[in-house]
Amino acid sequence: MATEDRLRPLVDEMGLPWRRIEGDETGIIEQPHVQKMLADGQLFKMMKVVAAWKKQFDELAISRSFITALEGADIVVTGGLCLTRALCVAEKMGAGFVCLAPGPTVPTSEFPIWALPVPCACLNRWTYNFLFKLLWGQEKKHINEFRTRDLQLAPMRSGPLSIFEQYHFPMIVAASELTCGPKMVVPSDYPSYAVVGGFIFPPEGTFNLEPQLAEFMGGSTDDLSAAPTSSDGRPVVYLGWGSMPAPDPVRMVRLARELCEAANCRAVLVAGWSGLLDPLNTDCAAAVAQAAEGGTVLVVKSTPHDWLLPRCAALVHHCGIGT
């Protein structure tokens, strides 16, 4: 796995070898004002702020780090945010190439791309072409400089989407077809190289079940036929966060405690990347400790969901951008 330094702990958690990519062009998502823009759907304003953030990094150095990071690969599997750089290096290496998207971002006439809701269905496919063209316009100059100077490749004229249409590289949508628009089925006009493959989960046995979690769940056995209640009789609720930082972690933890008191339940709050377990946030650490009093709320970083969810009476999830 090749990532920036910020994401290395996630790779280490999965027990995978890690290679470094320079910079941190998406690190700005940690900033509260950018989180608010994303939550409010202020796409164009956010793109301007992100473009300004990127100026602190050497884009050519980031691109060159992809050469080292992908060295020796037979197949390159990439996400959308580093799609163009990875595609260029894979082309130079003669490696296979696969795009892995966390949601249905393949152009279709059945629904618009998530970032650009439009009032008329006739504009659905246009939203994809418009956004991808906008993004290509931001990176075209430095990408083609990288291609000609470092990779000795011809300039790319119209962005990565046209390359997929030309060469039919596999594009895997790592989500359920239930997330594919209002019809909740794979769009009929998806190209043959686009595959809706379902959500991706760590293989069984990747996580070691924390004794603290097992104890919180009442020393639960493998018998899932029993009612999903804890040792003191109160039902257990799953509260899930995800890949986005919480704008107010202390308030989030206190809200979980208040929820449990009002509903007479207990909760496992899975923090993800929300920042609820940030060791430098002493206020949040105090809130987590207070919420845990009386065995009411247990905050964990991550958990084997296939083990935990069947043991819960209800599931509440933030339904973020991946969902």
Short mmCIF file of the C-alpha atoms (twelve columns), coordinates in Angstrom:
data_MODEL
# 
_entry.id   MODEL 
# 
loop_
_atom_site.group_PDB 
_atom_site.id 
_atom_site.type_symbol 
_atom_site.label_atom_id 
_atom_site.label_alt_id 
_atom_site.label_comp_id 
_atom_site.label_asym_id 
_atom_site.label_seq_id 
_atom_site.Cartn_x 
_atom_site.Cartn_y 
_atom_site.Cartn_z 
_atom_site.pdbx_PDB_model_num 
ATOM 1   C CA . MET A 1   0.000   0.000   0.000   1 
ATOM 2   C CA . ALA A 2   1.348   3.400   -0.995  1 
ATOM 3   C CA . THR A 3   0.028   6.386   0.967   1 
ATOM 4   C CA . GLU A 4   1.066   9.640   2.559   1 
ATOM 5   C CA . ASP A 5   2.501   9.484   6.074   1 
ATOM 6   C CA . ARG A 6   -0.882  10.444  7.593   1 
ATOM 7   C CA . LEU A 7   -2.506  7.200   6.452   1 
ATOM 8   C CA . ARG A 8   0.305   4.824   7.357   1 
ATOM 9   C CA . PRO A 9   -1.321  3.723   10.677  1 
ATOM 10  C CA . LEU A 10  -4.278  2.313   8.727   1 
ATOM 11  C CA . VAL A 11  -1.960  0.286   6.507   1 
ATOM 12  C CA . ASP A 12  -0.035  -0.944  9.545   1 
ATOM 13  C CA . GLU A 13  -3.318  -1.949  11.202  1 
ATOM 14  C CA . MET A 14  -4.053  -4.234  8.264   1 
ATOM 15  C CA . GLY A 15  -0.553  -5.746  8.468   1 
ATOM 16  C CA . LEU A 16  0.383   -4.698  4.928   1 
ATOM 17  C CA . PRO A 17  3.758   -3.473  3.640   1 
ATOM 18  C CA . TRP A 18  3.825   0.296   3.156   1 
ATOM 19  C CA . ARG A 19  5.466   2.659   0.687   1 
ATOM 20  C CA . ARG A 20  5.587   6.424   0.995   1 
ATOM 21  C CA . ILE A 21  3.956   9.071   -1.199  1 
ATOM 22  C CA . GLU A 22  5.173   12.629  -0.748  1 
ATOM 23  C CA . GLY A 23  3.026   15.455  0.553   1 
ATOM 24  C CA . ASP A 24  -0.504  15.389  1.928   1 
ATOM 25  C CA . GLU A 25  -2.765  16.978  -0.656  1 
ATOM 26  C CA . THR A 26  -5.973  15.763  0.974   1 
ATOM 27  C CA . GLY A 27  -4.908  16.544  4.547   1 
ATOM 28  C CA . ILE A 28  -6.965  19.719  4.448   1 
ATOM 29  C CA . ILE A 29  -10.069 17.589  5.026   1 
ATOM 30  C CA . GLU A 30  -9.005  17.620  8.686   1 
ATOM 31  C CA . GLN A 31  -9.763  21.364  8.819   1 
ATOM 32  C CA . PRO A 32  -13.191 22.185  10.362  1 
ATOM 33  C CA . HIS A 33  -14.050 24.880  7.805   1 
ATOM 34  C CA . VAL A 34  -13.463 22.437  4.938   1 
ATOM 35  C CA . GLN A 35  -15.549 19.767  6.658   1 
ATOM 36  C CA . LYS A 36  -18.388 22.282  6.843   1 
ATOM 37  C CA . MET A 37  -18.056 23.088  3.124   1 
ATOM 38  C CA . LEU A 38  -18.271 19.388  2.310   1 
ATOM 39  C CA . ALA A 39  -21.258 18.889  4.599   1 
ATOM 40  C CA . ASP A 40  -23.026 21.883  3.061   1 
ATOM 41  C CA . GLY A 41  -22.290 20.734  -0.499  1 
ATOM 42  C CA . GLN A 42  -20.195 23.809  -1.331  1 
ATOM 43  C CA . LEU A 43  -18.246 21.933  -3.971  1 
ATOM 44  C CA . PHE A 44  -16.796 24.806  -5.989  1 
ATOM 45  C CA . LYS A 45  -15.794 26.800  -2.925  1 
ATOM 46  C CA . MET A 46  -14.136 23.716  -1.493  1 
ATOM 47  C CA . MET A 47  -12.231 23.074  -4.735  1 
ATOM 48  C CA . LYS A 48  -10.763 26.588  -4.557  1 
ATOM 49  C CA . VAL A 49  -9.669  26.080  -0.959  1 
ATOM 50  C CA . VAL A 50  -8.133  22.692  -1.778  1 
ATOM 51  C CA . ALA A 51  -6.279  24.189  -4.762  1 
ATOM 52  C CA . ALA A 52  -4.814  26.860  -2.466  1 
ATOM 53  C CA . TRP A 53  -3.812  24.175  0.076   1 
ATOM 54  C CA . LYS A 54  -1.982  22.167  -2.589  1 
ATOM 55  C CA . LYS A 55  0.308   25.104  -3.415  1 
ATOM 56  C CA . GLN A 56  2.378   24.381  -0.298  1 
ATOM 57  C CA . PHE A 57  3.450   21.051  -1.813  1 
ATOM 58  C CA . ASP A 58  5.817   20.323  -4.673  1 
ATOM 59  C CA . GLU A 59  3.467   18.619  -7.146  1 
ATOM 60  C CA . LEU A 60  6.323   17.292  -9.257  1 
ATOM 61  C CA . ALA A 61  7.968   15.741  -6.180  1 
ATOM 62  C CA . ILE A 62  4.668   14.051  -5.308  1 
ATOM 63  C CA . SER A 63  4.366   12.678  -8.834  1 
ATOM 64  C CA . ARG A 64  7.954   11.388  -8.768  1 
ATOM 65  C CA . SER A 65  7.293   9.590   -5.475  1 
ATOM 66  C CA . PHE A 66  4.717   7.490   -7.336  1 
ATOM 67  C CA . ILE A 67  7.521   6.090   -9.488  1 
ATOM 68  C CA . THR A 68  9.316   4.752   -6.413  1 
ATOM 69  C CA . ALA A 69  6.129   3.682   -4.633  1 
ATOM 70  C CA . LEU A 70  4.853   1.625   -7.583  1 
ATOM 71  C CA . GLU A 71  8.194   0.111   -8.573  1 
ATOM 72  C CA . GLY A 72  7.924   -3.591  -9.355  1 
ATOM 73  C CA . ALA A 73  4.126   -3.686  -9.444  1 
ATOM 74  C CA . ASP A 74  2.447   -6.002  -11.931 1 
ATOM 75  C CA . ILE A 75  -0.953  -4.425  -11.330 1 
ATOM 76  C CA . VAL A 76  -1.703  -0.964  -9.960  1 
ATOM 77  C CA . VAL A 77  -5.000  -0.520  -8.087  1 
ATOM 78  C CA . THR A 78  -5.793  3.108   -7.363  1 
ATOM 79  C CA . GLY A 79  -8.440  5.321   -5.838  1 
ATOM 80  C CA . GLY A 80  -9.850  8.351   -7.579  1 
ATOM 81  C CA . LEU A 81  -7.833  11.036  -5.798  1 
ATOM 82  C CA . CYS A 82  -4.527  9.756   -7.219  1 
ATOM 83  C CA . LEU A 83  -5.971  8.261   -10.391 1 
ATOM 84  C CA . THR A 84  -4.060  10.292  -12.983 1 
ATOM 85  C CA . ARG A 85  -0.602  10.013  -11.426 1 
ATOM 86  C CA . ALA A 86  -0.989  6.266   -10.864 1 
ATOM 87  C CA . LEU A 87  -2.276  5.780   -14.413 1 
ATOM 88  C CA . CYS A 88  0.727   7.593   -15.884 1 
ATOM 89  C CA . VAL A 89  3.259   5.540   -13.924 1 
ATOM 90  C CA . ALA A 90  1.444   2.272   -14.702 1 
ATOM 91  C CA . GLU A 91  1.511   3.206   -18.385 1 
ATOM 92  C CA . LYS A 92  5.265   3.766   -18.238 1 
ATOM 93  C CA . MET A 93  5.819   0.483   -16.392 1 
ATOM 94  C CA . GLY A 94  3.523   -1.511  -18.646 1 
ATOM 95  C CA . ALA A 95  1.594   -2.639  -15.578 1 
ATOM 96  C CA . GLY A 96  -2.050  -3.608  -15.413 1 
ATOM 97  C CA . PHE A 97  -4.342  -0.910  -14.099 1 
ATOM 98  C CA . VAL A 98  -7.545  -0.961  -12.041 1 
ATOM 99  C CA . CYS A 99  -9.525  1.937   -10.587 1 
ATOM 100 C CA . LEU A 100 -11.268 1.255   -7.290  1 
ATOM 101 C CA . ALA A 101 -14.069 3.733   -6.553  1 
ATOM 102 C CA . PRO A 102 -15.807 3.843   -3.126  1 
ATOM 103 C CA . GLY A 103 -19.109 4.787   -4.747  1 
ATOM 104 C CA . PRO A 104 -20.909 4.921   -8.108  1 
ATOM 105 C CA . THR A 105 -18.948 7.630   -9.920  1 
ATOM 106 C CA . VAL A 106 -19.052 5.991   -13.363 1 
ATOM 107 C CA . PRO A 107 -20.855 8.303   -15.831 1 
ATOM 108 C CA . THR A 108 -24.501 7.374   -16.333 1 
ATOM 109 C CA . SER A 109 -27.696 9.032   -17.510 1 
ATOM 110 C CA . GLU A 110 -29.718 7.454   -14.678 1 
ATOM 111 C CA . PHE A 111 -28.548 9.751   -11.859 1 
ATOM 112 C CA . PRO A 112 -26.095 12.653  -11.431 1 
ATOM 113 C CA . ILE A 113 -22.760 12.453  -9.697  1 
ATOM 114 C CA . TRP A 114 -23.210 12.931  -5.932  1 
ATOM 115 C CA . ALA A 115 -21.526 16.352  -5.869  1 
ATOM 116 C CA . LEU A 116 -23.750 17.996  -8.496  1 
ATOM 117 C CA . PRO A 117 -27.473 17.406  -8.003  1 
ATOM 118 C CA . VAL A 118 -29.418 18.773  -10.967 1 
ATOM 119 C CA . PRO A 119 -33.150 19.418  -11.451 1 
ATOM 120 C CA . CYS A 120 -33.430 17.661  -14.819 1 
ATOM 121 C CA . ALA A 121 -32.520 14.051  -15.615 1 
ATOM 122 C CA . CYS A 122 -31.356 15.168  -19.035 1 
ATOM 123 C CA . LEU A 123 -28.322 16.695  -17.312 1 
ATOM 124 C CA . ASN A 124 -27.325 13.587  -15.350 1 
ATOM 125 C CA . ARG A 125 -24.491 12.424  -17.593 1 
ATOM 126 C CA . TRP A 126 -23.333 15.991  -18.093 1 
ATOM 127 C CA . THR A 127 -22.582 16.318  -14.350 1 
ATOM 128 C CA . TYR A 128 -19.905 13.629  -14.568 1 
ATOM 129 C CA . ASN A 129 -18.295 15.056  -17.690 1 
ATOM 130 C CA . PHE A 130 -18.375 18.570  -16.241 1 
ATOM 131 C CA . LEU A 131 -16.779 17.633  -12.916 1 
ATOM 132 C CA . PHE A 132 -14.117 15.382  -14.427 1 
ATOM 133 C CA . LYS A 133 -13.239 18.088  -16.961 1 
ATOM 134 C CA . LEU A 134 -12.971 20.610  -14.137 1 
ATOM 135 C CA . LEU A 135 -10.651 18.361  -12.159 1 
ATOM 136 C CA . TRP A 136 -8.541  17.627  -15.234 1 
ATOM 137 C CA . GLY A 137 -8.155  21.352  -15.837 1 
ATOM 138 C CA . GLN A 138 -6.576  21.722  -12.391 1 
ATOM 139 C CA . GLU A 139 -3.969  19.013  -12.919 1 
ATOM 140 C CA . LYS A 140 -3.345  19.049  -16.671 1 
ATOM 141 C CA . LYS A 141 -0.271  21.300  -16.595 1 
ATOM 142 C CA . HIS A 142 1.760   19.498  -13.948 1 
ATOM 143 C CA . ILE A 143 0.657   16.016  -15.097 1 
ATOM 144 C CA . ASN A 144 1.862   16.610  -18.637 1 
ATOM 145 C CA . GLU A 145 5.080   18.131  -17.341 1 
ATOM 146 C CA . PHE A 146 5.609   14.957  -15.317 1 
ATOM 147 C CA . ARG A 147 4.774   12.735  -18.293 1 
ATOM 148 C CA . THR A 148 7.167   14.431  -20.713 1 
ATOM 149 C CA . ARG A 149 10.031  15.239  -18.343 1 
ATOM 150 C CA . ASP A 150 10.160  12.193  -16.054 1 
ATOM 151 C CA . LEU A 151 8.301   9.408   -17.857 1 
ATOM 152 C CA . GLN A 152 9.154   10.266  -21.474 1 
ATOM 153 C CA . LEU A 153 5.502   9.838   -22.424 1 
ATOM 154 C CA . ALA A 154 3.403   11.914  -24.783 1 
ATOM 155 C CA . PRO A 155 1.175   14.556  -23.156 1 
ATOM 156 C CA . MET A 156 -2.304  13.480  -22.099 1 
ATOM 157 C CA . ARG A 157 -4.894  15.524  -23.975 1 
ATOM 158 C CA . SER A 158 -8.240  14.963  -22.358 1 
ATOM 159 C CA . GLY A 159 -7.802  13.449  -18.914 1 
ATOM 160 C CA . PRO A 160 -7.985  9.926   -17.467 1 
ATOM 161 C CA . LEU A 161 -11.664 9.291   -18.188 1 
ATOM 162 C CA . SER A 162 -11.003 9.211   -21.922 1 
ATOM 163 C CA . ILE A 163 -8.193  6.685   -21.320 1 
ATOM 164 C CA . PHE A 164 -10.650 4.338   -19.605 1 
ATOM 165 C CA . GLU A 165 -13.098 4.722   -22.463 1 
ATOM 166 C CA . GLN A 166 -10.356 3.948   -24.946 1 
ATOM 167 C CA . TYR A 167 -8.582  1.032   -23.242 1 
ATOM 168 C CA . HIS A 168 -11.391 -0.352  -21.046 1 
ATOM 169 C CA . PHE A 169 -9.332  -0.637  -17.869 1 
ATOM 170 C CA . PRO A 170 -11.410 -2.277  -15.127 1 
ATOM 171 C CA . MET A 171 -13.270 0.160   -12.919 1 
ATOM 172 C CA . ILE A 172 -14.538 -1.473  -9.734  1 
ATOM 173 C CA . VAL A 173 -17.265 0.276   -7.769  1 
ATOM 174 C CA . ALA A 174 -16.636 -0.938  -4.220  1 
ATOM 175 C CA . ALA A 175 -20.228 -0.456  -3.079  1 
ATOM 176 C CA . SER A 176 -23.570 -2.202  -3.137  1 
ATOM 177 C CA . GLU A 177 -25.887 -1.784  -6.100  1 
ATOM 178 C CA . LEU A 178 -28.373 -0.478  -3.500  1 
ATOM 179 C CA . THR A 179 -26.319 2.733   -3.507  1 
ATOM 180 C CA . CYS A 180 -26.552 3.086   -7.299  1 
ATOM 181 C CA . GLY A 181 -29.213 5.762   -7.624  1 
ATOM 182 C CA . PRO A 182 -32.942 5.713   -6.911  1 
ATOM 183 C CA . LYS A 183 -33.535 2.431   -8.776  1 
ATOM 184 C CA . MET A 184 -31.021 0.668   -6.506  1 
ATOM 185 C CA . VAL A 185 -29.703 -1.439  -9.381  1 
ATOM 186 C CA . VAL A 186 -26.617 -1.243  -11.573 1 
ATOM 187 C CA . PRO A 187 -27.299 1.400   -14.256 1 
ATOM 188 C CA . SER A 188 -28.202 -0.155  -17.598 1 
ATOM 189 C CA . ASP A 189 -25.803 2.160   -19.455 1 
ATOM 190 C CA . TYR A 190 -22.702 1.285   -17.418 1 
ATOM 191 C CA . PRO A 191 -19.882 0.183   -19.749 1 
ATOM 192 C CA . SER A 192 -18.735 -3.438  -19.680 1 
ATOM 193 C CA . TYR A 193 -15.491 -2.557  -17.885 1 
ATOM 194 C CA . ALA A 194 -17.367 -1.034  -14.909 1 
ATOM 195 C CA . VAL A 195 -18.173 -3.600  -12.212 1 
ATOM 196 C CA . VAL A 196 -20.275 -2.978  -9.106  1 
ATOM 197 C CA . GLY A 197 -18.514 -5.433  -6.849  1 
ATOM 198 C CA . GLY A 198 -20.056 -4.758  -3.443  1 
ATOM 199 C CA . PHE A 199 -18.498 -3.273  -0.335  1 
ATOM 200 C CA . ILE A 200 -15.028 -4.424  0.648   1 
ATOM 201 C CA . PHE A 201 -14.344 -5.800  4.109   1 
ATOM 202 C CA . PRO A 202 -11.129 -6.901  5.820   1 
ATOM 203 C CA . PRO A 203 -10.776 -10.688 5.706   1 
ATOM 204 C CA . GLU A 204 -12.014 -12.647 8.685   1 
ATOM 205 C CA . GLY A 205 -9.401  -12.793 11.406  1 
ATOM 206 C CA . THR A 206 -7.801  -9.450  10.498  1 
ATOM 207 C CA . PHE A 207 -9.010  -7.884  13.745  1 
ATOM 208 C CA . ASN A 208 -8.148  -9.159  17.171  1 
ATOM 209 C CA . LEU A 209 -11.213 -8.760  19.356  1 
ATOM 210 C CA . GLU A 210 -10.392 -6.458  22.247  1 
ATOM 211 C CA . PRO A 211 -11.113 -8.045  25.653  1 
ATOM 212 C CA . GLN A 212 -12.660 -4.721  26.685  1 
ATOM 213 C CA . LEU A 213 -15.219 -4.988  23.880  1 
ATOM 214 C CA . ALA A 214 -16.009 -8.640  24.603  1 
ATOM 215 C CA . GLU A 215 -16.514 -7.782  28.273  1 
ATOM 216 C CA . PHE A 216 -18.717 -4.807  27.380  1 
ATOM 217 C CA . MET A 217 -20.889 -7.108  25.289  1 
ATOM 218 C CA . GLY A 218 -21.399 -9.315  28.310  1 
ATOM 219 C CA . GLY A 219 -18.746 -11.857 27.464  1 
ATOM 220 C CA . SER A 220 -20.783 -12.684 24.392  1 
ATOM 221 C CA . THR A 221 -20.388 -16.144 22.953  1 
ATOM 222 C CA . ASP A 222 -20.774 -17.175 19.326  1 
ATOM 223 C CA . ASP A 223 -24.478 -17.868 19.859  1 
ATOM 224 C CA . LEU A 224 -26.252 -15.141 17.869  1 
ATOM 225 C CA . SER A 225 -29.721 -16.525 18.504  1 
ATOM 226 C CA . ALA A 226 -29.841 -14.852 21.908  1 
ATOM 227 C CA . ALA A 227 -31.409 -11.399 22.289  1 
ATOM 228 C CA . PRO A 228 -28.868 -8.618  21.615  1 
ATOM 229 C CA . THR A 229 -28.570 -7.374  25.174  1 
ATOM 230 C CA . SER A 230 -25.619 -6.827  27.464  1 
ATOM 231 C CA . SER A 231 -24.970 -8.350  30.851  1 
ATOM 232 C CA . ASP A 232 -27.127 -5.791  32.700  1 
ATOM 233 C CA . GLY A 233 -30.140 -6.320  30.430  1 
ATOM 234 C CA . ARG A 234 -29.964 -3.064  28.493  1 
ATOM 235 C CA . PRO A 235 -29.881 -3.411  24.694  1 
ATOM 236 C CA . VAL A 236 -26.634 -2.511  22.958  1 
ATOM 237 C CA . VAL A 237 -26.679 0.011   20.105  1 
ATOM 238 C CA . TYR A 238 -23.952 0.418   17.502  1 
ATOM 239 C CA . LEU A 239 -22.958 4.019   16.739  1 
ATOM 240 C CA . GLY A 240 -20.623 4.229   13.756  1 
ATOM 241 C CA . TRP A 241 -18.476 7.033   12.484  1 
ATOM 242 C CA . GLY A 242 -16.195 6.666   9.456   1 
ATOM 243 C CA . SER A 243 -13.440 8.343   7.485   1 
ATOM 244 C CA . MET A 244 -14.371 11.951  8.261   1 
ATOM 245 C CA . PRO A 245 -13.202 13.923  11.319  1 
ATOM 246 C CA . ALA A 246 -15.949 14.898  13.762  1 
ATOM 247 C CA . PRO A 247 -16.385 18.691  13.854  1 
ATOM 248 C CA . ASP A 248 -16.915 18.588  17.633  1 
ATOM 249 C CA . PRO A 249 -15.657 15.303  19.150  1 
ATOM 250 C CA . VAL A 250 -16.559 16.232  22.738  1 
ATOM 251 C CA . ARG A 251 -20.148 17.025  21.784  1 
ATOM 252 C CA . MET A 252 -20.361 13.752  19.835  1 
ATOM 253 C CA . VAL A 253 -19.340 11.669  22.859  1 
ATOM 254 C CA . ARG A 254 -21.675 13.547  25.191  1 
ATOM 255 C CA . LEU A 255 -24.520 13.105  22.716  1 
ATOM 256 C CA . ALA A 256 -23.910 9.346   22.722  1 
ATOM 257 C CA . ARG A 257 -24.100 9.319   26.524  1 
ATOM 258 C CA . GLU A 258 -27.319 11.365  26.512  1 
ATOM 259 C CA . LEU A 259 -28.811 9.050   23.901  1 
ATOM 260 C CA . CYS A 260 -28.142 5.992   26.044  1 
ATOM 261 C CA . GLU A 261 -29.620 7.609   29.140  1 
ATOM 262 C CA . ALA A 262 -32.759 8.672   27.272  1 
ATOM 263 C CA . ALA A 263 -33.274 5.312   25.562  1 
ATOM 264 C CA . ASN A 264 -32.103 3.147   28.478  1 
ATOM 265 C CA . CYS A 265 -29.514 1.403   26.365  1 
ATOM 266 C CA . ARG A 266 -25.758 1.033   26.055  1 
ATOM 267 C CA . ALA A 267 -23.646 1.857   23.019  1 
ATOM 268 C CA . VAL A 268 -20.474 0.867   21.263  1 
ATOM 269 C CA . LEU A 269 -19.230 4.019   19.529  1 
ATOM 270 C CA . VAL A 270 -16.797 3.083   16.741  1 
ATOM 271 C CA . ALA A 271 -14.667 6.184   16.251  1 
ATOM 272 C CA . GLY A 272 -13.021 5.452   12.907  1 
ATOM 273 C CA . TRP A 273 -11.089 8.571   11.856  1 
ATOM 274 C CA . SER A 274 -13.425 10.913  13.716  1 
ATOM 275 C CA . GLY A 275 -10.766 12.035  16.186  1 
ATOM 276 C CA . LEU A 276 -12.736 10.863  19.224  1 
ATOM 277 C CA . LEU A 277 -9.691  8.983   20.507  1 
ATOM 278 C CA . ASP A 278 -7.105  11.659  19.712  1 
ATOM 279 C CA . PRO A 279 -4.600  11.400  22.625  1 
ATOM 280 C CA . LEU A 280 -3.812  15.104  22.309  1 
ATOM 281 C CA . ASN A 281 -7.440  16.115  22.864  1 
ATOM 282 C CA . THR A 282 -7.645  16.003  26.667  1 
ATOM 283 C CA . ASP A 283 -11.208 17.363  26.730  1 
ATOM 284 C CA . CYS A 284 -12.387 14.538  24.509  1 
ATOM 285 C CA . ALA A 285 -10.467 11.962  26.553  1 
ATOM 286 C CA . ALA A 286 -12.288 13.212  29.656  1 
ATOM 287 C CA . ALA A 287 -15.642 12.995  27.839  1 
ATOM 288 C CA . VAL A 288 -14.876 9.426   26.730  1 
ATOM 289 C CA . ALA A 289 -14.022 8.436   30.295  1 
ATOM 290 C CA . GLN A 290 -17.196 10.056  31.640  1 
ATOM 291 C CA . ALA A 291 -19.347 8.339   29.013  1 
ATOM 292 C CA . ALA A 292 -17.857 4.977   29.963  1 
ATOM 293 C CA . GLU A 293 -18.999 5.308   33.586  1 
ATOM 294 C CA . GLY A 294 -21.493 2.650   34.518  1 
ATOM 295 C CA . GLY A 295 -20.647 0.697   31.377  1 
ATOM 296 C CA . THR A 296 -22.790 3.035   29.271  1 
ATOM 297 C CA . VAL A 297 -20.667 3.944   26.228  1 
ATOM 298 C CA . LEU A 298 -17.560 2.168   24.988  1 
ATOM 299 C CA . VAL A 299 -15.518 4.081   22.401  1 
ATOM 300 C CA . VAL A 300 -13.267 1.940   20.196  1 
ATOM 301 C CA . LYS A 301 -11.128 2.866   17.208  1 
ATOM 302 C CA . SER A 302 -12.257 0.003   14.973  1 
ATOM 303 C CA . THR A 303 -13.954 -3.348  15.328  1 
ATOM 304 C CA . PRO A 304 -14.825 -6.529  13.416  1 
ATOM 305 C CA . HIS A 305 -18.280 -5.479  12.228  1 
ATOM 306 C CA . ASP A 306 -19.271 -8.997  11.195  1 
ATOM 307 C CA . TRP A 307 -18.830 -10.001 14.848  1 
ATOM 308 C CA . LEU A 308 -20.340 -6.917  16.480  1 
ATOM 309 C CA . LEU A 309 -23.374 -5.937  14.392  1 
ATOM 310 C CA . PRO A 310 -25.415 -9.160  14.843  1 
ATOM 311 C CA . ARG A 311 -25.012 -8.660  18.584  1 
ATOM 312 C CA . CYS A 312 -26.544 -5.166  18.545  1 
ATOM 313 C CA . ALA A 313 -30.220 -4.246  18.843  1 
ATOM 314 C CA . ALA A 314 -29.934 -1.233  16.519  1 
ATOM 315 C CA . LEU A 315 -27.381 0.332   14.177  1 
ATOM 316 C CA . VAL A 316 -26.880 4.072   13.741  1 
ATOM 317 C CA . HIS A 317 -24.351 5.169   11.133  1 
ATOM 318 C CA . HIS A 318 -23.303 8.613   9.942   1 
ATOM 319 C CA . CYS A 319 -23.751 7.597   6.281   1 
ATOM 320 C CA . GLY A 320 -20.710 9.440   4.989   1 
ATOM 321 C CA . ILE A 321 -19.313 10.065  1.549   1 
ATOM 322 C CA . GLY A 322 -18.286 6.427   1.016   1 
ATOM 323 C CA . THR A 323 -21.751 5.220   1.903   1 
# 
